[in-house]
């Protein structure tokens, strides 16, 4: 009910890419539902609440995530806690099976 839906993964990517405030390259492997150390002052990114990434070299899949917390580390580093948005991440791999309702 409260999810964005898209006709294709390309449309999904294009939508989220159009909302990008900052972009970063050359990160090591990012683990699901983890913490990322971002080389940015917290005041620069504090209004961000979502991100997407892929672990290039291992997969071409995009992972979409909620930012659940940010912590100041120093003036050039922020600890960002992420939680995978399961619907957006696997929207095009869902296989709906028979179900019932009461």
DSSP file (Angstrom, degrees, kcal/mol; ACC not computed):
  #  RESIDUE AA STRUCTURE BP1 BP2  ACC     N-H-->O    O-->H-N    N-H-->O    O-->H-N    TCO  KAPPA ALPHA  PHI   PSI    X-CA   Y-CA   Z-CA
    1    1 A X              0   0    0      0, 0.0     0, 0.0     0, 0.0     0, 0.0   0.000 360.0 360.0 360.0 -40.1    0.0    0.0    0.0
    2    2 A X        +     0   0    0      2,-0.1     2,-0.4     0, 0.0     0, 0.0   0.011 360.0 102.8-109.2  28.1    2.8    2.4    0.9
    3    3 A X  S    S-     0   0    0     84,-0.0     2,-0.4    85,-0.0     0, 0.0  -0.847  70.0-122.6-111.6 146.7    5.4    1.2   -1.6
    4    4 A X        -     0   0    0     -2,-0.4     2,-0.3     8,-0.0    -2,-0.1  -0.687  30.9-161.1 -77.8 138.1    6.5    2.7   -4.9
    5    5 A X        -     0   0    0     -2,-0.4     2,-0.3     7,-0.0    83,-0.0  -0.917   4.3-162.9-121.5 152.8    6.1    0.2   -7.7
    6    6 A X        -     0   0    0     -2,-0.3     3,-0.1     1,-0.1     4,-0.0  -0.925  27.8-129.9-134.4 154.8    7.8    0.3  -11.1
    7    7 A X  S    S+     0   0    0     -2,-0.3     2,-0.3     1,-0.1    -1,-0.1   0.738  92.3   3.0 -75.7 -23.3    7.2   -1.3  -14.4
    8    8 A X  S  > S-     0   0    0      1,-0.1     4,-2.0    -3,-0.0    -1,-0.1  -0.974  73.0-107.0-155.7 164.8   10.9   -2.4  -14.6
    9    9 A X  H  > S+     0   0    0     -2,-0.3     4,-2.6     1,-0.2     5,-0.2   0.807 119.9  57.1 -67.5 -28.2   14.1   -2.5  -12.7
   10   10 A X  H  > S+     0   0    0      2,-0.2     4,-2.7     1,-0.2    -1,-0.2   0.924 106.9  47.0 -66.9 -44.2   15.4    0.2  -15.1
   11   11 A X  H  > S+     0   0    0      2,-0.2     4,-2.1     1,-0.2    -2,-0.2   0.892 112.7  51.1 -62.9 -39.5   12.5    2.5  -14.2
   12   12 A X  H  X S+     0   0    0     -4,-2.0     4,-2.3     2,-0.2     5,-0.3   0.955 112.1  45.6 -61.4 -51.8   13.2    1.8  -10.5
   13   13 A X  H  X S+     0   0    0     -4,-2.6     4,-2.9     1,-0.2     5,-0.2   0.919 111.8  52.1 -58.7 -45.6   16.9    2.6  -10.9
   14   14 A X  H  X S+     0   0    0     -4,-2.7     4,-1.4     2,-0.2    -1,-0.2   0.877 109.1  50.8 -61.7 -38.1   16.1    5.8  -12.9
   15   15 A X  H  < S+     0   0    0     -4,-2.1     4,-0.5     2,-0.2     3,-0.4   0.970 115.3  40.2 -63.3 -53.5   13.7    7.0  -10.2
   16   16 A X  H >< S+     0   0    0     -4,-2.3     3,-1.2     1,-0.2     4,-0.2   0.871 112.7  55.9 -66.9 -35.4   16.1    6.6   -7.3
   17   17 A X  H >< S+     0   0    0     -4,-2.9     3,-1.1    -5,-0.3    -1,-0.2   0.818 100.2  59.9 -64.8 -29.6   19.0    7.8   -9.3
   18   18 A X  T 3< S+     0   0    0     -4,-1.4    -1,-0.3    -3,-0.4    -2,-0.2   0.648 103.4  52.9 -71.6 -13.6   17.1   11.1  -10.0
   19   19 A X  T <  S+     0   0    0     -3,-1.2    -1,-0.2    -4,-0.5    -2,-0.2   0.377  78.4 132.5 -99.7   1.5   16.9   11.6   -6.2
   20   20 A X    <   +     0   0    0     -3,-1.1     3,-0.1    -4,-0.2    -3,-0.1  -0.338  26.6 174.4 -64.1 129.0   20.7   11.3   -5.6
   21   21 A X  S    S+     0   0    0      1,-0.4     2,-0.3    -2,-0.1    -1,-0.2   0.785  72.4   9.1 -96.8 -42.3   22.2   14.1   -3.5
   22   22 A X        -     0   0    0     23,-0.1    -1,-0.4     2,-0.0     2,-0.4  -0.975  64.8-158.8-138.9 150.4   25.7   12.6   -3.2
   23   23 A X        -     0   0    0     -2,-0.3     2,-0.3    -3,-0.1    -3,-0.0  -0.991   7.0-167.8-132.9 141.6   27.5    9.8   -4.9
   24   24 A X        -     0   0    0     -2,-0.4     2,-0.3    14,-0.0     3,-0.2  -0.960   1.8-165.6-130.9 147.3   30.6    7.9   -3.7
   25   25 A X        +     0   0    0     -2,-0.3    -2,-0.0     1,-0.2     0, 0.0  -0.765  59.0  40.4-123.0 169.1   32.9    5.4   -5.5
   26   26 A X        +     0   0    0     -2,-0.3     2,-0.3     1,-0.2    -1,-0.2   0.838  67.5 154.4  63.6  40.5   35.6    2.9   -4.5
   27   27 A X        -     0   0    0     -3,-0.2    -1,-0.2     1,-0.1     3,-0.1  -0.691  43.0-117.3 -91.2 151.3   34.0    1.4   -1.4
   28   28 A X        -     0   0    0     -2,-0.3    -1,-0.1     1,-0.2     0, 0.0  -0.225  61.6 -48.9 -74.6 177.1   34.8   -2.1   -0.2
   29   29 A X        -     0   0    0      1,-0.1     2,-0.6    26,-0.1    -1,-0.2  -0.199  58.4-143.0 -51.3 130.7   32.2   -4.8   -0.1
   30   30 A X        -     0   0    0     -3,-0.1     2,-0.2     6,-0.0    -1,-0.1  -0.888  11.8-143.1-102.9 123.1   29.0   -3.6    1.7
   31   31 A X        -     0   0    0     -2,-0.6     3,-0.5     4,-0.2     0, 0.0  -0.584  29.2 -94.1 -86.0 147.5   27.3   -6.1    3.9
   32   32 A X  S    S+     0   0    0     -2,-0.2    -1,-0.1     1,-0.2     3,-0.1  -0.285 103.6   3.5 -58.5 139.0   23.5   -6.3    4.2
   33   33 A X  S    S+     0   0    0      1,-0.1    -1,-0.2    -3,-0.1     2,-0.2   0.943 106.6 121.1  49.0  64.5   22.0   -4.3    7.1
   34   34 A X        -     0   0    0     -3,-0.5    48,-2.8    46,-0.1     2,-0.4  -0.562  65.0 -83.4-137.2-165.6   25.3   -3.0    8.3
   35   35 A X  E     -A   81   0A   0     46,-0.2     2,-0.4    -2,-0.2    46,-0.2  -0.934  31.9-161.8-115.0 137.2   27.2    0.2    9.0
   36   36 A X  E     -A   80   0A   0     44,-3.0    44,-3.1    -2,-0.4     2,-0.7  -0.972  14.6-139.7-119.4 132.4   29.0    2.2    6.4
   37   37 A X  E     -A   79   0A   0     -2,-0.4     2,-0.5    42,-0.2    42,-0.2  -0.832  24.2-162.3 -90.1 114.8   31.7    4.7    7.2
   38   38 A X  E     -A   78   0A   0     40,-3.1     2,-2.6    -2,-0.7    40,-2.5  -0.859  21.3-132.0-104.4 129.1   31.1    7.6    4.8
   39   39 A X  S    S+     0   0    0     -2,-0.5     2,-0.3    38,-0.2    38,-0.3  -0.408  74.7  97.4 -77.2  67.0   33.9   10.2    4.2
   40   40 A X  S    S-     0   0    0     -2,-2.6     2,-0.2    34,-0.1    34,-0.2  -0.992  81.2-101.4-153.5 145.8   31.6   13.1    4.7
   41   41 A X    >>  -     0   0    0     -2,-0.3     3,-1.6    35,-0.2     4,-0.9  -0.515  34.5-125.4 -68.0 138.2   30.7   15.5    7.5
   42   42 A X  H 3> S+     0   0    0     32,-0.3     4,-1.3    35,-0.3     3,-0.4   0.827 107.9  62.6 -57.0 -34.0   27.4   14.5    9.0
   43   43 A X  H 34 S+     0   0    0      1,-0.2    -1,-0.3     2,-0.2     4,-0.2   0.771  99.6  55.6 -65.1 -24.1   25.9   18.0    8.5
   44   44 A X  H <4 S+     0   0    0     -3,-1.6    -1,-0.2     1,-0.2    -2,-0.2   0.855 121.7  24.9 -74.1 -35.8   26.3   17.5    4.7
   45   45 A X  H >< S+     0   0    0     -4,-0.9     3,-2.2    -3,-0.4    -2,-0.2   0.333  85.7 109.9-113.4   6.1   24.3   14.3    4.6
   46   46 A X  T 3< S+     0   0    0     -4,-1.3    -1,-0.1     1,-0.3    -3,-0.1   0.760  77.2  55.8 -59.1 -27.6   22.0   14.6    7.6
   47   47 A X  T 3  S+     0   0    0     -4,-0.2    -1,-0.3    -3,-0.2     2,-0.3   0.481  84.8 103.1 -85.5  -1.4   18.9   15.1    5.5
   48   48 A X    <   +     0   0    0     -3,-2.2     3,-0.1     1,-0.1    -3,-0.0  -0.611  37.8 169.1 -80.5 140.3   19.4   11.9    3.5
   49   49 A X        +     0   0    0     -2,-0.3    18,-2.0     1,-0.2     2,-0.3   0.293  59.3  41.7-131.7   7.8   17.2    8.9    4.5
   50   50 A X  E     +B   66   0A   0     16,-0.3     2,-0.3    32,-0.0    16,-0.2  -0.989  54.2 174.8-153.1 152.7   17.8    6.4    1.8
   51   51 A X  E     -B   65   0A   0     14,-2.2    14,-3.0    -2,-0.3     2,-0.3  -0.982  12.8-153.9-153.5 163.1   20.6    5.0   -0.3
   52   52 A X  E     +B   64   0A   0     -2,-0.3     2,-0.3    12,-0.2    12,-0.2  -0.994  19.6 164.5-140.1 149.3   21.2    2.3   -2.9
   53   53 A X  E     -B   63   0A   0     10,-2.2    10,-3.3    -2,-0.3     2,-0.3  -0.941  20.7-152.0-151.0 167.0   24.4    0.4   -3.7
   54   54 A X        -     0   0    0     -2,-0.3     2,-1.5     8,-0.2     8,-0.1  -0.983  26.0-123.7-144.4 149.4   25.8   -2.6   -5.5
   55   55 A X    >>  -     0   0    0      6,-0.4     3,-2.3    -2,-0.3     4,-1.8  -0.640  34.8-154.3 -92.6  78.6   28.9   -4.6   -4.8
   56   56 A X  T 34 S+     0   0    0     -2,-1.5     4,-0.1     1,-0.3    -2,-0.0  -0.230  78.7  35.2 -55.3 138.5   30.6   -4.2   -8.2
   57   57 A X  T 34 S+     0   0    0      2,-0.2    -1,-0.3     1,-0.0     3,-0.1   0.111 122.9  48.0  99.1 -20.4   32.9   -7.1   -8.9
   58   58 A X  T <4 S-     0   0    0     -3,-2.3     2,-0.3     1,-0.5    -2,-0.2   0.663 122.8  -7.6-117.0 -35.1   30.6   -9.5   -7.1
   59   59 A X     <  -     0   0    0     -4,-1.8    -1,-0.5     2,-0.1    -2,-0.2  -0.981  43.4-138.5-158.4 161.3   27.1   -8.8   -8.5
   60   60 A X        +     0   0    0     -2,-0.3     2,-0.2    -4,-0.1    -4,-0.1   0.341  67.9 119.6-104.1   3.7   25.3   -6.3  -10.8
   61   61 A X        -     0   0    0     -6,-0.1     2,-0.4     1,-0.1    -6,-0.4  -0.468  59.0-136.3 -74.9 136.8   22.3   -6.3   -8.4
   62   62 A X        -     0   0    0     -2,-0.2     2,-0.5    -8,-0.1    -8,-0.2  -0.776  12.8-154.3 -90.4 136.7   21.2   -3.0   -6.8
   63   63 A X  E     -B   53   0A   0    -10,-3.3   -10,-2.2    -2,-0.4     2,-0.4  -0.957   5.9-153.4-112.0 128.2   20.4   -3.0   -3.1
   64   64 A X  E     -B   52   0A   0     -2,-0.5    21,-3.4    21,-0.4     2,-0.3  -0.853  20.0-177.7-105.4 136.1   18.0   -0.4   -1.8
   65   65 A X  E     -BC  51  84A   0    -14,-3.0   -14,-2.2    -2,-0.4     2,-0.4  -0.965  28.5-130.5-141.2 147.4   18.2    0.7    1.9
   66   66 A X  E     -BC  50  83A   0     17,-3.2    17,-2.3    -2,-0.3     2,-0.7  -0.762  27.8-130.0 -86.2 140.7   16.7    2.9    4.5
   67   67 A X  E     + C   0  82A   0    -18,-2.0    15,-0.2    -2,-0.4     3,-0.1  -0.865  30.9 175.4 -88.8 116.4   19.2    5.0    6.5
   68   68 A X  E     +     0   0A   0     13,-2.2     2,-0.3    -2,-0.7    14,-0.2   0.636  59.4   5.9-100.2 -16.9   18.2    4.2   10.1
   69   69 A X  E     - C   0  81A   0     12,-1.2    12,-2.8     2,-0.0     2,-0.4  -0.977  51.8-161.9-163.1 150.3   20.9    6.1   11.9
   70   70 A X  E     - C   0  80A   0     -2,-0.3     2,-0.4    10,-0.2    10,-0.2  -0.999  11.7-169.9-134.9 138.4   23.9    8.5   11.4
   71   71 A X  E     - C   0  79A   0      8,-2.3     8,-2.9    -2,-0.4     2,-0.3  -0.993  25.0-120.9-131.3 135.0   26.6    9.2   13.9
   72   72 A X  E     + C   0  78A   0     -2,-0.4     6,-0.2     6,-0.2     3,-0.1  -0.564  33.9 166.6 -68.5 127.8   29.3   11.8   13.9
   73   73 A X  E     -     0   0A   0      4,-2.0     2,-0.3     1,-0.6     5,-0.2   0.752  66.9 -38.4-105.4 -53.5   32.8   10.2   13.9
   74   74 A X  E >  S- C   0  77A   0      3,-1.8     3,-1.8   -34,-0.2    -1,-0.6  -0.916  74.5 -75.2-158.6-176.9   34.9   13.3   13.0
   75   75 A X  T 3  S+     0   0    0      1,-0.3   -34,-0.1    -2,-0.3     3,-0.1   0.682 131.6  36.1 -66.0 -14.3   34.6   16.2   10.7
   76   76 A X  T 3  S+     0   0    0    -36,-0.1     2,-0.3     1,-0.1    -1,-0.3   0.160 113.6  59.9-120.2  18.0   35.3   14.1    7.7
   77   77 A X  E <   - C   0  74A   0     -3,-1.8    -4,-2.0   -38,-0.3    -3,-1.8  -0.977  51.1-175.9-152.1 134.2   33.6   10.8    8.6
   78   78 A X  E     -AC  38  72A   0    -40,-2.5   -40,-3.1    -2,-0.3     2,-0.7  -0.995  23.5-135.5-129.0 134.7   30.0    9.8    9.4
   79   79 A X  E     -AC  37  71A   0     -8,-2.9    -8,-2.3    -2,-0.4     2,-0.5  -0.821  26.2-166.0 -89.0 116.6   28.9    6.3   10.5
   80   80 A X  E     -AC  36  70A   0    -44,-3.1   -44,-3.0    -2,-0.7     2,-0.5  -0.923   7.2-154.0-111.7 122.6   25.7    5.5    8.5
   81   81 A X  E     -AC  35  69A   0    -12,-2.8   -13,-2.2    -2,-0.5   -12,-1.2  -0.820  17.0-166.9 -96.1 131.4   23.5    2.5    9.6
   82   82 A X  E     - C   0  67A   0    -48,-2.8     2,-0.4    -2,-0.5   -15,-0.2  -0.872  16.0-164.8-121.6 152.4   21.4    0.9    6.8
   83   83 A X  E     - C   0  66A   0    -17,-2.3   -17,-3.2    -2,-0.3   -51,-0.0  -0.993  33.7-111.5-133.3 126.7   18.5   -1.5    6.7
   84   84 A X  E     - C   0  65A   0     -2,-0.4     2,-1.2   -19,-0.2   -19,-0.3  -0.304  15.7-136.0 -61.6 132.2   17.7   -3.2    3.4
   85   85 A X     >  -     0   0    0    -21,-3.4     4,-2.6     1,-0.2   -21,-0.4  -0.776  23.8-167.8 -84.8  95.3   14.4   -2.2    1.8
   86   86 A X  H  > S+     0   0    0     -2,-1.2     4,-2.2     1,-0.2    -1,-0.2   0.852  78.4  52.9 -60.2 -38.9   13.4   -5.7    1.0
   87   87 A X  H  > S+     0   0    0      1,-0.2     4,-0.9     2,-0.2    -1,-0.2   0.966 114.1  40.2 -64.1 -51.7   10.5   -4.8   -1.3
   88   88 A X  H  4 S+     0   0    0      1,-0.2     3,-0.4     2,-0.2     4,-0.3   0.898 116.2  51.9 -64.4 -39.2   12.5   -2.5   -3.5
   89   89 A X  H  < S+     0   0    0     -4,-2.6    -1,-0.2   -25,-0.3    -2,-0.2   0.888 126.7  20.8 -66.1 -40.1   15.5   -4.7   -3.5
   90   90 A X  H >X S+     0   0    0     -4,-2.2     3,-1.9    -5,-0.2     4,-0.7   0.155  84.1 120.3-117.7  18.7   13.7   -7.9   -4.6
   91   91 A X  G >< S+     0   0    0     -4,-0.9     3,-0.5    -3,-0.4    -1,-0.1   0.829  80.2  45.5 -52.2 -37.4   10.5   -6.5   -6.2
   92   92 A X  G 34 S+     0   0    0     -4,-0.3    -1,-0.3     1,-0.2    -2,-0.1   0.409 109.9  54.2 -94.1   2.8   11.2   -8.1   -9.5
   93   93 A X  G <4 S+     0   0    0     -3,-1.9    -1,-0.2     2,-0.0    -2,-0.2   0.403  78.5 119.4-109.2  -1.3   12.1  -11.5   -8.1
   94   94 A X    <<  -     0   0    0     -4,-0.7     2,-0.6    -3,-0.5    -3,-0.0  -0.437  45.4-163.7 -67.6 133.4    8.9  -11.9   -6.1
   95   95 A X        -     0   0    0     -2,-0.2     2,-0.4     0, 0.0    -1,-0.0  -0.950  11.1-147.4-118.6 109.4    6.9  -15.0   -7.1
   96   96 A X        -     0   0    0     -2,-0.6     2,-0.2     1,-0.0     3,-0.1  -0.617  17.5-165.2 -78.7 128.7    3.3  -14.8   -5.8
   97   97 A X        -     0   0    0     -2,-0.4    -1,-0.0     1,-0.2     0, 0.0  -0.561  37.1 -66.6-106.4 173.0    1.9  -18.2   -5.0
   98   98 A X        +     0   0    0     -2,-0.2     2,-0.3     1,-0.0    -1,-0.2  -0.265  62.3 170.2 -58.2 145.2   -1.7  -19.2   -4.3
   99   99 A X        -     0   0    0     -3,-0.1     2,-0.3     2,-0.0    -1,-0.0  -0.888  20.4-147.3-146.7 176.8   -3.1  -17.7   -1.2
  100  100 A X        -     0   0    0     -2,-0.3     2,-0.3     0, 0.0     0, 0.0  -0.936   5.3-148.9-143.1 165.7   -6.4  -17.3    0.7
  101  101 A X              0   0    0     -2,-0.3    -2,-0.0     1,-0.1     0, 0.0  -0.965 360.0 360.0-136.4 156.6   -8.0  -14.8    3.0
  102  102 A X              0   0    0     -2,-0.3    -1,-0.1     0, 0.0     0, 0.0   0.340 360.0 360.0-118.4 360.0  -10.5  -15.1    5.8
